[in-house]
């Protein structure tokens, strides 16, 4: 599977919306959802500053939650540094939820020997490998022996706390009427029956759906140049690695708004 260029989808031509309910965040809670970071540690640092400043204006004692939608690694040059920030400089006073994106899935498959690595390298894995100080010699499409050597070098270079971070990532999170996932959900399938592959990878079937999902889904994975706000979902992957813009959705009760970091 490969990532796609920025796009927007609004359902099949002529397809009508079903009745979609209004969903709210949990009372007394400010929820901050951060889109796909992709190795942009500079933008992560900036969005954290924006979140701290925004949270400082909220009522004292308000519960604060930050949900990261996955794709911390690949494409951008500072994947290792992004994970270091999340591990060592978390937002104080916030509950933090870290979701698993398809790029973490790629990376773990390679580290654990269950993937050949070529798809990962083609989709930005080279940048992650370099961020851990591992040099890749030769072609983007190395021979099997070279791939095994590259795997061994990366296994030695990735700190244990980074491996634990990657393996402990969650696939979904719920806050009030909002469901947070990396890619989306398969329409009309109960959450308990959703596959990990769909939660990390789905596109067309989810993006084109105009039905009520019994929640409003907040997701990344599919790039649009500005947040995509629809009755049944909100997409916030604004292509940080190429656009230089990282987006954060803020949910407070019935209100939704956006913070962004540019660089």
C-alpha positions in Angstrom: 0.0 0.0 0.0 1.2 3.5 -0.7 0.2 7.0 0.5 -1.7 9.3 -1.9 -1.4 12.9 -2.8 -3.6 15.6 -1.1 -7.2 15.1 -2.0 -10.8 15.6 -0.8 -13.7 13.2 -1.2 -17.3 14.0 -0.4 -19.1 10.8 -1.3 -20.2 9.3 -4.6 -21.9 11.7 -7.1 -25.6 12.1 -6.2 -25.3 10.2 -3.0 -27.5 11.7 -0.3 -26.4 12.1 3.3 -28.2 9.9 5.9 -29.4 11.7 9.0 -26.2 12.4 11.0 -26.6 13.3 14.7 -24.8 16.1 16.5 -22.0 14.8 18.7 -20.3 16.6 21.6 -17.1 16.2 23.5 -17.2 15.1 27.2 -18.3 17.9 29.6 -15.5 19.8 31.5 -12.9 18.5 29.0 -10.7 20.1 26.4 -9.6 17.6 23.8 -6.7 18.4 21.5 -6.1 16.1 18.5 -2.8 16.4 16.6 -2.5 15.3 13.0 0.2 13.4 11.2 3.6 14.7 12.2 5.9 12.7 9.9 9.3 13.6 11.3 8.6 17.4 11.7 9.9 17.9 15.2 10.0 21.7 14.7 6.2 21.7 14.0 5.5 19.4 16.9 7.4 21.8 19.2 5.4 24.7 17.9 2.0 23.0 18.1 2.8 22.1 21.8 3.4 25.8 22.5 0.0 26.6 20.9 -1.7 23.9 22.9 -0.2 25.1 26.2 -1.2 28.7 25.5 -4.7 27.7 24.5 -5.2 25.4 27.5 -4.0 28.2 29.8 -7.2 30.2 28.8 -9.5 27.4 29.8 -11.3 27.1 33.2 -9.1 26.0 36.1 -9.6 22.3 36.8 -10.8 21.6 33.2 -9.7 18.1 32.2 -7.1 18.3 29.3 -6.5 15.4 26.8 -4.2 15.4 23.8 -4.6 12.7 21.2 -1.9 12.1 18.7 -3.3 10.4 15.5 -0.2 8.5 14.5 2.4 8.8 11.7 5.1 10.2 13.9 7.8 8.8 11.7 8.9 8.8 8.0 9.2 11.4 5.2 10.4 14.3 7.5 14.0 14.3 8.6 13.5 14.0 12.4 11.5 10.9 13.2 13.7 9.9 16.2 13.5 13.5 17.6 9.7 13.5 17.3 9.5 10.3 19.4 12.0 11.8 21.9 9.8 14.9 22.3 6.7 12.7 22.9 8.5 10.6 25.4 10.7 13.1 27.2 8.8 16.4 26.9 5.1 15.6 27.2 2.5 18.3 27.8 2.4 18.6 31.6 -1.1 18.4 33.0 -2.5 16.6 30.0 -3.6 13.0 29.6 -1.8 11.8 26.5 -3.1 9.2 24.0 -0.8 7.9 21.2 -2.5 6.2 18.3 -0.8 3.9 15.8 -0.5 5.0 12.2 0.3 3.0 9.1 3.9 4.3 9.1 4.5 3.0 12.6 3.0 -0.3 11.4 5.6 -0.3 8.5 8.4 0.4 10.9 7.5 -2.2 13.4 7.1 -4.8 10.6 10.6 -4.1 9.4 12.1 -4.1 12.9 10.4 -7.4 13.8 11.3 -9.1 10.5 7.7 -9.6 9.3 8.0 -7.2 6.4 10.6 -7.1 3.6 11.0 -3.3 4.1 10.8 -2.2 0.5 7.3 -0.7 0.8 8.5 1.1 3.9 11.7 2.5 2.3 9.6 3.6 -0.7 7.2 5.5 1.5 9.6 7.5 3.6 11.4 4.9 5.7 14.8 6.0 4.5 14.3 9.3 6.4 13.5 7.4 9.6 16.5 5.1 9.3 18.8 8.2 8.7 17.3 9.9 11.8 18.6 7.0 13.9 22.1 7.4 12.5 22.0 4.4 10.3 23.4 4.9 6.8 21.8 3.1 3.8 24.2 2.3 1.1 23.2 2.0 -2.6 19.7 1.8 -4.1 16.3 2.4 -2.5 15.6 -1.2 -3.5 18.5 -3.1 -1.9 19.0 -6.9 -2.2 17.8 -9.2 0.5 21.2 -9.5 2.2 21.6 -5.7 2.3 18.0 -5.4 3.7 18.9 -7.8 6.5 22.0 -5.9 7.4 20.0 -2.6 7.4 17.4 -4.3 9.7 20.1 -5.4 12.1 21.7 -2.0 12.2 18.3 -0.3 12.8 17.4 -2.8 15.5 20.6 -1.9 17.3 20.1 1.8 16.9 16.5 2.2 18.1 16.4 2.7 21.8 14.4 0.3 24.0 12.0 3.1 25.1 11.3 3.9 21.4 10.5 0.2 20.7 8.2 0.1 23.7 6.5 3.4 22.6 5.9 1.9 19.1 4.6 -1.5 20.4 2.3 0.2 22.9 0.5 2.5 20.5 -3.3 2.2 20.5 -5.6 1.8 17.5 -8.5 4.0 18.6 -9.7 6.3 21.4 -13.2 7.6 22.4 -14.0 11.0 24.0 -17.7 11.7 24.3 -19.3 11.5 20.9 -15.9 11.5 19.1 -13.9 8.6 18.0 -10.2 9.1 17.2 -8.4 6.8 14.8 -5.5 7.1 12.4 -7.1 6.4 9.0 -10.9 5.8 9.6 -13.3 3.0 10.1 -15.2 0.6 7.8 -18.8 1.9 7.6 -21.5 -0.1 9.3 -19.0 -2.4 11.1 -19.1 -2.2 15.0 -15.9 -0.8 16.5 -15.2 -4.1 18.3 -15.1 -5.8 14.8 -13.0 -3.2 13.0 -9.7 -4.6 11.7 -6.4 -3.1 12.7 -5.6 -2.8 9.0 -8.7 -0.7 8.3 -8.1 1.6 11.3 -4.6 2.3 10.1 -5.1 2.1 6.3 -8.6 2.6 5.1 -9.4 5.4 2.6 -12.1 5.3 -0.1 -14.8 3.3 1.7 -14.6 5.6 4.7 -13.9 8.9 3.1 -16.8 8.5 0.6 -19.3 7.4 3.3 -22.2 9.7 4.1 -23.7 7.7 6.9 -23.9 8.3 10.6 -21.2 6.2 12.3 -22.7 6.4 15.8 -19.9 8.9 16.5 -18.0 11.6 14.7 -14.7 10.3 13.6 -11.5 12.3 13.8 -8.7 11.0 11.6 -5.5 11.7 9.7 -3.9 9.6 7.0 -5.5 11.2 4.0 -4.0 14.6 3.2 -6.0 17.7 2.5 -4.6 21.2 2.3 -7.0 22.4 5.1 -9.0 20.4 7.7 -11.8 18.5 6.1 -15.0 19.1 8.2 -18.0 16.9 7.4 -21.0 15.9 9.5 -19.7 12.4 10.2 -15.9 13.0 10.3 -13.1 15.5 10.6 -9.8 15.0 8.7 -6.8 16.8 10.0 -3.8 15.5 8.1 -2.6 18.7 6.4 0.6 17.2 5.0 3.1 18.6 7.5 6.1 17.0 5.8 5.4 18.7 2.5 3.1 21.7 3.4 4.9 22.8 6.5 1.6 22.9 8.4 0.6 20.8 11.3 -3.0 20.9 12.4 -4.6 20.4 15.8 -8.3 20.1 16.3 -9.8 21.4 19.6 -13.0 19.9 20.9 -14.9 21.5 23.9 -18.5 20.3 24.3 -20.3 21.3 21.1 -17.5 23.5 19.9 -14.7 22.6 17.5 -11.9 24.8 16.3 -8.4 24.5 15.0 -4.8 25.4 16.0 -2.0 25.2 13.6 1.8 25.4 13.5 3.7 26.5 10.4 7.3 26.3 9.4 
